[in-house]
Amino acid sequence: MSQNKAESKQRVGVVLFQLGGPDSLEAVEPFLYNLFSDPDIIDFPFARLAREPLARLVSARRAKRVQEHYARIGGRSPIGELTELQARRLERELRNSLQAHVFVAMRYWRPLTEEAVCEVLELRPERLVLLPLYPQYSLATTGSSLNEWQRKFPPGHAIEVKVVRDYHTHPLYIRAIVERINEGLELFRKTNGSALRLPSDVHLLFSAHGVPENLIKSGDPYQAQIEATVRMVREGGAWPNPHSLCYQSRSGPGRWIGPSLPATLQTLAAQGSERVLVVPISFVSDHVETLYELDIEARELAERLCIQQFHVTKGLNDSPTFIRALADLVLHALG
């Protein structure tokens, strides 16, 4: 590329938002404290006064049990490295047409939002795209990350900012999930010989992170968007396989949307399902909720229920198709 063409490219910043995860067992308790201190998660009358002591109490009580989960997957969350990998791959994809710089802003662990803000202000891009790594919008994820950005980003800067709110039906995102499911179905075919077709008796169990029912009743579109994603993935894959949608990771009191992951596995076992492929439909990176909650905890339950074969699809992670989806979202946001 000539120097003139390189100089003519716009300098664009892209911020990838993700929840983050502890990078050591010692980081588990402060990570949980940051989570339970979130005003978009913990909100009730007089919460401003009670939120901090409540967060300290809850994080201290839960730390040991959660540390055991992380110990089973290597002593830390891989989400930091995976998100950084996504950022570098996206940056390389965008630099075909832009002077792109991609930053990572984690909500509850390093690099925290304020660190990303400092990096963006140092670069001073002409335009900025805020891109949450949550395909389906919820106040508890996208909303919380964007609210934190607004709190940390100082006003008065002449940077044009574009926001990607959701992309739960983006064709390339859907295609990336279809590819992962086909890879997962291949595991069953390899186990049972070299049949020409992908196995149609494998039950596709789509599992999404749960949220409280009152959040959905208040107008949060998360559940409807999850259902739309599942519908489009099934249409894109055109599999004859039976399927179900369930929700995991309940972490608080009150009623949460369902059915739950354990209850769904029990139902499948009672119906005689012997082979199950779990698809973590709301996650774009492997982390504790896929590597422990699905691939260890749910697998152990499936074995107790006499389900013969149980696999979990790999996270999207640095899937080339998913990276192209993110690049396309950035380019469309910039117009």
Secondary structure, 3 states (H helix, E strand, C coil): CCHHHHHHCCEEEEEEEECCCCCCCCCHHHHHHHHHCCCCCCCCCCHHHHHHHHHHHHHHHHHHHHHHHHHHCCCCCCHHHHHHHHHHHHHHHHCCCCEEEEEEEECCCCCEHHHHHHHHHHHCCCEEEEEECCCCCCHHHHHHHHHHHHHHCCCCCCCEEEECCCCCCCHHHHHHHHHHHHHHHHHHHHHCCCCCCCCCCCEEEEEEECCEHHHHHCCCCHHHHHHHHHHHHHHHHCCCCCEEEEEECCCCCCCECCCEHHHHHHHHHHCCCCEEEEEECCCCCCCHHHHCHHHHHHHHHHHHCCCCEEEECCCCCCCHHHHHHHHHHHHHHHC
